[in-house]
């Protein structure tokens, strides 16, 4: 009797547990929202970055290991709102690339921006080190806020 009860409980719990663990692919709106949060938390906008620097996402090339200095170098280099998008990344055709325009500066080419790439589920998010040519992306209607 005890074995049957345990078996019934397990049969009821296993399908419920597996249905919660199935990741869902992001829509374009979800990918953009995730990328906008990502660049803000990682210090690229004019907004305050995350306080816990141990969770800072590093680029493939960083010129220093001092995370406070990295945040200072990144601060206010990208607009808060995404400029455009492309389906897929260099490594994953089903993922997303969301591109952000540079804030105007002496060194930033206005034809270029920075891309945030992720897989289709919003994982493995990173800011690509190499600038992205803006005209290669589908632009959003221009937003009035940064």
Secondary structure by P-SEA (a helix, b strand, c coil): caaaaaaaaaaacaaaaaaaabbbbbcaaaaaaaaaaaaaaaccccccccccccccccccccccccaaaaaaaaccccccccccccccccccccbbbbbbbccccccccccbbbbbbbcccccccccccccccccccccccccccc
